[in-house]
Amino acid sequence: MTDKERKRIANRKYYEKNKDRLAEKWKHDETRKEYLKEYYKQNKEIILKRAAEWNKRNKEARKLIVEREKRNKLKPFWEVNLQNK
């Protein structure tokens, strides 16, 4: 195992252990937000290509995600029924 792999495993364990605390910290970090905006602008094509490949490989998971989104967009019966009256 190389040093790079060891470091990646250690970082993954650290982030998994502290993800709630880090998420709260990063939510209010303006410099991180700016960095991520620039990162996504520069790597938009690569990210979209990776997402398309993931969607092709994981068709069942993608179907579940789409169905979940559709269900979340639906209004409950009583809200729809009130609008019809």
N, C-alpha and C positions, 0 to 999 in steps of 0.2 A: 504494500500500500504506500503510495507516494505521500509526500507532505501535503500536497494540494488536496488530495482526497481526505486525508485526516482533518485538515482545516475545514473542509466543506461539511464533514460529518459533525465536527464540534460546533460549527456555526448553526447548523440545522437543529441540534439539540438545544443550544442556547436560545434560539428564537422560539422553538416549540415550548420551552419551559417558561419564557418570559413574554409570550406573544400579547397577552392582555395589557401588560404594563407598557410595552413598546408601542402597541397600537394607540393607546391613549396619548403617549408622548408625541408620536409622529403626527397625530391628528392636528395638533396645534403648531407644528413646526413649519413655518413659512419657507425657510430655505430648502427644506426637503421637497415641499410641494413644487417650488420653482424648478428644482433639479429634475423631478419626475416629469414635469411638463415638457422640458427641453428634451429629456431622454426619449419620451414617447413621440415627440415631433421628429426627432432624428431617426428613430428606428421603426417608424410606422409600418413600412412595407414588410420588414422582417417579422414584426409582431403579427401582422395580419396573415402572412404566409404560414407562420407557425400555428396560428389558430385554425386556419383552413386545413392544415395537415392533421391537427388534433381532431377536428370534426370528422374528417374522413376515417380516421382510425377508430374513433369512438362513437359510432353512429347511434348506438343504443343510449349512451349517456347523453348525447346531444338531444335525442328525442325526449328524454325525461326532462331536460332543462327547458326545452320549448314548451312541453305540456305544462310544466310548473308555471312558466311565465303566463301562459294562456289562462290558467286557473286563477292566478293572482289578478289578472285584468278583469275577470268576470265580476259582476256585481251580485250580491246576494239576492235571492228571489224576492224578499220583501221590499228591497229598494227598487227593483224593476217594476214590481206590482204597483207600488205607490205612484210611479211616474206614469203608468198606463191609465190611471183613474182620472 
